[in-house]
């Protein structure tokens, strides 16, 4: 049999050169109907399985992924991109702000109450580039969690995968909550609180060989390290901007 993709002569169900299936069919309505979820969401390659696992046993599931049981799991970076896109699109269609919009609104409200100008280019950039902000924050927080749990057996990049999955599943949680209307500013912070509590649950489950009190202390330390890194970075950027502007 001649492979339609690379021209290699082979026998069997798959080309031994490029891996394409031997079967060939014309593109029709059934092909398109099957291809959309398979190519965009790869539903047959772990997306729904990952959603379910990250709801029912997130810490154990992520640890199993790091230990090598990866065939059924959706890839962590792609998972975050897909879930963030679905969440942002749903928020837009429902004419609701995202959790970042809610945080920025609260921050600007406090600035206005203190008599400060709310016309801050950086905040506007954050609002318009939320996925980039999330992708910039994750490596920094992963460094903080790695330093806090440095005595564990996981390296920095494994912490990055852990936090990619956590953030991706938080987007799924926010996606469900976008259909719940919180009218006042206090209630608008509920999705963020639920997302934070979810991350605590994942860390508690993931590091199952440590006592609960130790885990809570190390998680707190991770957030303190993250806040310190953000503060130093902000001061440094502000100094450089003021120096050369």
C-alpha positions as CSV (number, residue, x, y, z in Angstrom):
1,X,0.0,0.0,0.0
2,X,1.2,3.5,-0.8
3,X,0.9,6.1,1.9
4,X,-1.2,9.1,0.8
5,X,0.8,11.4,3.0
6,X,4.5,10.6,2.3
7,X,4.4,8.1,-0.6
8,X,6.0,5.4,1.4
9,X,5.2,1.8,0.5
10,X,4.0,-0.2,3.6
11,X,1.8,-2.9,5.0
12,X,-0.6,-2.8,7.9
13,X,-3.0,-0.2,9.3
14,X,-0.4,2.6,9.7
15,X,2.5,3.9,7.6
16,X,5.8,2.9,9.2
17,X,7.4,6.1,8.0
18,X,5.0,9.0,9.0
19,X,2.4,7.1,11.1
20,X,-0.7,8.1,9.0
21,X,-3.6,5.7,8.9
22,X,-3.9,3.4,5.9
23,X,-7.6,4.1,5.6
24,X,-8.6,7.1,3.4
25,X,-11.9,8.8,3.0
26,X,-13.1,11.9,1.4
27,X,-13.9,14.9,3.5
28,X,-17.6,15.1,4.1
29,X,-20.1,16.3,6.8
30,X,-19.3,13.4,9.1
31,X,-15.6,14.0,8.8
32,X,-16.0,17.7,9.7
33,X,-18.3,16.9,12.6
34,X,-15.8,14.5,14.0
35,X,-12.7,16.5,13.3
36,X,-13.8,19.8,15.0
37,X,-13.8,18.4,18.5
38,X,-10.9,16.0,17.9
39,X,-8.6,18.7,16.5
40,X,-9.6,21.7,18.5
41,X,-10.4,20.2,21.9
42,X,-9.0,16.6,21.4
43,X,-12.0,15.3,23.4
44,X,-10.9,11.8,22.5
45,X,-7.5,12.4,23.9
46,X,-8.1,13.4,27.5
47,X,-9.9,16.8,27.7
48,X,-13.1,15.6,29.4
49,X,-11.1,13.0,31.4
50,X,-8.8,15.7,32.7
51,X,-11.7,18.0,33.6
52,X,-13.3,15.1,35.6
53,X,-10.0,14.1,37.3
54,X,-9.2,17.6,38.3
55,X,-12.6,17.9,39.9
56,X,-12.6,14.6,41.7
57,X,-9.0,13.9,42.6
58,X,-6.8,16.8,41.3
59,X,-3.7,16.4,43.4
60,X,-3.5,12.6,42.9
61,X,-4.2,13.0,39.2
62,X,-1.5,15.6,38.6
63,X,1.0,13.5,40.6
64,X,0.2,10.5,38.4
65,X,0.8,12.7,35.3
66,X,4.2,13.7,36.6
67,X,5.0,10.0,37.4
68,X,4.5,9.1,33.8
69,X,0.8,8.1,33.4
70,X,0.1,10.7,30.8
71,X,-1.7,9.0,27.9
72,X,-5.2,9.8,29.2
73,X,-4.4,13.4,30.3
74,X,-4.8,16.6,28.3
75,X,-1.5,18.5,28.1
76,X,-1.2,21.1,30.8
77,X,-0.3,24.2,28.7
78,X,-3.0,23.4,26.1
79,X,-5.5,22.7,28.9
80,X,-5.0,26.2,30.3
81,X,-5.3,27.9,26.9
82,X,-8.5,26.0,26.0
83,X,-10.2,26.5,29.4
84,X,-9.2,30.2,29.5
85,X,-10.5,30.8,26.0
86,X,-13.8,29.1,26.9
87,X,-14.1,31.1,30.1
88,X,-13.3,34.4,28.4
89,X,-15.7,33.7,25.6
90,X,-18.5,32.8,27.9
91,X,-17.9,35.9,30.0
92,X,-18.0,38.1,26.9
93,X,-21.2,36.5,25.6
94,X,-22.9,36.8,29.0
95,X,-21.7,40.5,29.2
96,X,-19.8,39.7,32.4
97,X,-16.3,40.6,33.4
98,X,-13.7,37.9,34.1
99,X,-12.3,37.4,37.5
100,X,-9.4,39.7,36.5
101,X,-11.8,42.4,35.5
102,X,-13.5,42.1,38.9
103,X,-10.1,42.4,40.7
104,X,-9.2,45.4,38.6
105,X,-12.6,47.0,39.2
106,X,-12.2,46.6,42.9
107,X,-8.6,48.0,42.8
108,X,-9.7,51.0,40.7
109,X,-12.6,51.6,43.1
110,X,-10.2,51.8,46.1
111,X,-8.0,54.1,44.1
112,X,-10.9,56.4,43.4
113,X,-12.0,56.3,47.0
114,X,-8.5,57.5,48.0
115,X,-8.6,60.3,45.5
116,X,-6.2,58.7,43.1
117,X,-6.5,58.7,39.3
118,X,-7.7,55.5,37.8
119,X,-6.2,56.2,34.4
120,X,-3.3,53.8,34.8
121,X,-2.0,52.4,31.5
122,X,-0.6,49.3,33.2
123,X,-4.0,48.3,34.5
124,X,-5.6,48.9,31.1
125,X,-2.9,46.6,29.5
126,X,-3.6,43.9,32.1
127,X,-7.3,44.1,31.3
128,X,-6.7,43.7,27.5
129,X,-4.1,41.0,27.8
130,X,-5.4,38.7,30.5
131,X,-4.1,35.4,29.1
132,X,-0.6,36.9,28.7
133,X,-0.8,38.2,32.3
134,X,-1.8,34.7,33.5
135,X,1.1,33.1,31.5
136,X,3.5,35.6,33.0
137,X,2.4,35.1,36.5
138,X,2.4,31.3,36.4
139,X,6.2,30.8,36.1
140,X,6.8,33.3,38.9
141,X,4.3,31.6,41.2
142,X,5.8,28.2,40.3
143,X,9.2,29.5,41.3
144,X,7.7,30.6,44.7
145,X,6.0,27.2,45.2
146,X,9.2,25.4,44.2
147,X,11.2,27.4,46.8
148,X,8.6,26.8,49.5
149,X,8.5,23.1,48.8
150,X,12.1,22.8,47.9
151,X,12.6,19.7,50.1
152,X,10.1,17.8,48.1
153,X,11.2,15.6,45.2
154,X,9.7,17.9,42.5
155,X,11.7,20.2,40.4
156,X,10.7,23.7,39.2
157,X,9.2,22.5,35.9
158,X,7.1,19.9,37.7
159,X,5.8,22.8,39.9
160,X,5.0,24.7,36.7
161,X,2.9,21.7,35.4
162,X,1.2,21.5,38.8
163,X,0.2,25.2,38.6
164,X,-0.8,25.1,34.9
165,X,-3.3,22.4,35.8
166,X,-4.6,24.2,38.8
167,X,-5.1,27.4,36.9
168,X,-6.7,25.6,34.0
169,X,-9.2,24.0,36.3
170,X,-9.8,27.3,38.0
171,X,-10.9,28.6,34.6
172,X,-13.4,25.7,34.4
173,X,-14.7,26.7,37.8
174,X,-15.0,30.4,36.7
175,X,-16.7,29.2,33.5
176,X,-19.5,27.6,35.6
177,X,-19.7,30.6,37.9
178,X,-20.0,33.1,35.1
179,X,-23.7,32.1,34.8
180,X,-24.2,33.1,38.4
181,X,-24.8,36.8,38.8
182,X,-23.1,38.5,41.8
183,X,-24.6,42.0,42.0
184,X,-22.4,43.8,44.6
185,X,-18.7,44.2,44.9
186,X,-18.3,41.9,47.9
187,X,-20.1,39.0,46.2
188,X,-18.1,39.5,43.0
189,X,-15.0,38.3,44.9
190,X,-16.6,34.8,45.5
191,X,-15.2,33.2,42.3
192,X,-11.7,34.3,43.2
193,X,-12.2,32.9,46.8
194,X,-13.5,29.6,45.4
195,X,-10.5,29.4,43.0
196,X,-8.1,30.0,45.9
197,X,-9.7,27.4,48.1
198,X,-9.5,24.9,45.1
199,X,-5.8,25.5,44.8
200,X,-5.3,24.8,48.6
201,X,-7.2,21.5,48.1
202,X,-5.0,20.5,45.2
203,X,-1.8,21.3,47.1
204,X,-3.1,19.4,50.1
205,X,-3.8,16.3,48.0
206,X,-0.7,16.6,45.9
207,X,1.7,16.7,48.8
208,X,0.0,13.8,50.6
209,X,3.2,12.7,52.5
210,X,3.2,15.9,54.6
211,X,1.2,16.8,57.7
212,X,-1.7,19.2,57.1
213,X,-0.1,21.9,59.3
214,X,3.2,21.7,57.4
215,X,1.4,22.0,54.1
216,X,-0.6,25.0,55.2
217,X,2.6,26.7,56.4
218,X,4.5,26.0,53.1
219,X,1.6,27.1,51.0
220,X,1.5,30.4,53.0
221,X,5.2,30.7,52.5
222,X,4.8,30.2,48.7
223,X,2.3,33.1,48.6
224,X,4.6,35.3,50.7
225,X,7.6,34.5,48.4
226,X,5.4,35.3,45.3
227,X,4.3,38.6,46.8
228,X,7.9,39.5,47.6
229,X,9.0,38.7,44.0
230,X,6.2,40.8,42.6
231,X,7.0,43.7,45.0
232,X,10.7,43.7,44.1
233,X,9.9,43.4,40.4
234,X,7.4,46.3,40.5
235,X,9.8,48.5,42.4
236,X,12.6,47.6,39.9
237,X,10.4,48.3,36.9
238,X,9.2,51.5,38.4
239,X,12.8,52.7,39.1
240,X,13.9,51.8,35.5
241,X,10.9,53.5,34.0
242,X,11.4,56.6,36.1
243,X,15.1,56.6,35.3
244,X,14.8,56.5,31.5
245,X,11.4,58.1,30.9
